[in-house]
Amino acid sequence: MDTPAYSIALTGGIASGKSAVAERFAALGASVIDADQVARELVARGSPALEQIVAVFGHGVLAADGTLDRAALRERIFAAAEARTRLNAILHPRIRAELHARACAVAPDRYALLAIPLLAENHAQYAWADRVLVVDVPRELQLARLLARDRIAPPLAHAMLDAQASREQRLAIADDIIDNSTSLAALDRTVQALHARYLALAQARARG
């Protein structure tokens, strides 16, 4: 198996600000590999993964143009734990393999930032990552941001939060933590400091 670049697994609860953090790392030159983006590519119209999803969940999860109806699928998987388990069995092995392959393509003196929303739920499957960076906010702030962002009903928002690992479970696997409940200026400073540290760690390993 090929060896990936020095890898940082970035995670956090839904609506914690992972995307904002990842964008800041990318702006500094980090190689950001987003599990959600990989998942979207894997379920493109006509893909084997989408065909398997339809076989399991039915044609009701397809939009009129044959693409995945994400809202319809989301309602199903957050209504039943068994449905989430079945979807994860389809997607997660494919996502892990693609993340590893892309991390292997990063230059050895750089680092890969792997944005993985469900890392705490699948931590053992990413044992090859060198560090875990958790974006942390209180649940109350998560809920408020989720309601504002997705414009969904509170029961669905609570179900989405409950379906993920708890805040405590995420913090338990963290090597580094970003408190994303403060100002954007503070977030910028934290990301800049971590970027410099991760780059130094990657370059030190590359030198052997």
N, C-alpha and C positions, 0 to 999 in steps of 0.2 A: 504494500500500500504506500502511495506517495505521502510525503511529510508535508503538512500544512505550514504556512507561515505562523509566526507568533500570533495567537488568536485570543481575542477578548470577546466573551459572550455577553452581549448587552441584553438585559431583560428588565421587566417592570410590569405592573398591572395595566390593564386596559385604561386608556386615557391618563396615564401617568406622565406622558410627554416623551416617550421613547423616540418618536420620530423627530421631535425638535432636537433631542440630544444627538441622534445619529446624523442629522443634517449639519450640526456644528462640527462634528468630527470629520465629516466628508469635506466641509469647507476648508479644514486645516490640512487636507491631503490624505486622510485615512482611507483605506480600502473598505468601504462599508458593504456588507453582504446582507441583504434584508430577507429574512425567512418569509415574510408576507408577500414580498415581490416574487420570490421564487415560487411560492404557492400559487400565485395568480398565473404565472407562466405555465405551471404544471397542469392547471385546469383549463387551459385555453380550449376553444371549441375544437372538437374532434380528437382531443388528446386521450390517451389510455386512462389517465386518472379521472377525467370527466366521465368517460364511458362507464367506469367502475362506480362512480358516485351515482350516476343515473340508474345503474343496475340495482344499487342498494336502496336508494331513496325515491326512485320513481321519476317520471318526466315532469312532475310538478316543481322540480328544482331547476328547470330550464326556462330561460326567457324565450320569447317568440323567435328570436334570431338564432337559437341554438346555443347561446352562451349560458354560463352559470348564472342563475338568479340568486345572488348572494343573500338578499334579504329573506327569500323563501327558505334557503338552506339554514340561515342563522336561526330563524324561528324554530325550525325542527330540532336543531342540535342543542339549543338552549332550553328546550322544553323537556328533554329526556337525556339522562346521562348515557344510556345505552347508545343513543344516536351519535353522541359526541365520540364515544369509544370507537364506533364503527367508522366514522369519518377519519379519526386520527389514524386508524390502522391502514387506511388507504393512502393518506397524505404524508404522515410523518416519516416513514422510511425513505420515501422519495426526496423529501425536503432535506433530511440529514445527509443523504448521499450527495446532493447537489451543493449544499453548503461546504462539505468537506472538499469536494472537487474544486470549488471556486477559491477556497482558502489555500489550496495547494498551488494555485496559479499566481498568488501574490508573491512579490519579490521577497526573498528571505531577509532582507534588511529593513523591511517594512512590517506592518502588522495588519491583520484582518480584524475588523469589527463585525461580529456576527449578531445581528439584531434578531433575537429569538423570543417572542412573546411568552411562549409556554416552556421556557427553560426549566423552571422549578419543577414542573410536572414531569420533565424528561431529562433531568440532570445527568443521570448515569449514561445516557446515550451520547452526551457531549463531553465525555471525560477527556477527550483529546484537546479541548480548549484550555488555554493556559491560565486564564483568569476569568472571573465573573464580575461584571459591573451591573449593579442594580440601580434603576431610577426609582426613587421612593417618594411617595406622597401619601398623606392620610386617606383613608377610605372615603371620608366625607368629601374631600376635594376631588377624588376620582369620580365619584357619583355625579357631582355637580358638572364636571367637565364632560362626562359621558352624555348626560342629558342634554347639555347645550350643543355638543358636537353632532350627535346622531339624531336628535329630536325624536327620541323614542319614549315609550311609556315607562314610568318608574318601575313597574313590576319586571319588565324585560331587562332594564338596566341593572336591577338588583340580581336577577338571575345570571346575567353575564358576569358580574363581579363574583358571585358565589361559585360559578363554574370554574374559576381560576384558583390557583394556589393562593393561600393567604399572604398577607403582607409579611407576617412572621416567617413563613416558609421561604419566601424570596430572600429576606434579609439573612436567613441562616446559611445560605449558600454564597453570600457575597464576599468577594475579596475587596471590592471598592463600592462605595455608595455615593450617589448623587441625590442630594435633597432638592427636589424640583418644586418645592412649595414656596420658594423665595423669589427673588427678582431675576429678570433675564440677564442683567449684568453679572450677577453672582453665578448664574449658570454658565455664562461665557467664560468666566475666570476658572471655574472648576474644570470645564472641558479642556481648556488650553493647558492647564497643569497636567491633567491625565494624559492628554495627547503626547506631551513632551516625555512623560514617564514611560508610556507604552513604547514610544519610538526608541527610547534609550534601551529598554529591555529587549526589544526585537534586534537592535543592532548589536547588543552585547552577545546575544545568542548566536547571531550570524557570524560574529568573529570567533566563536568557539571558546 
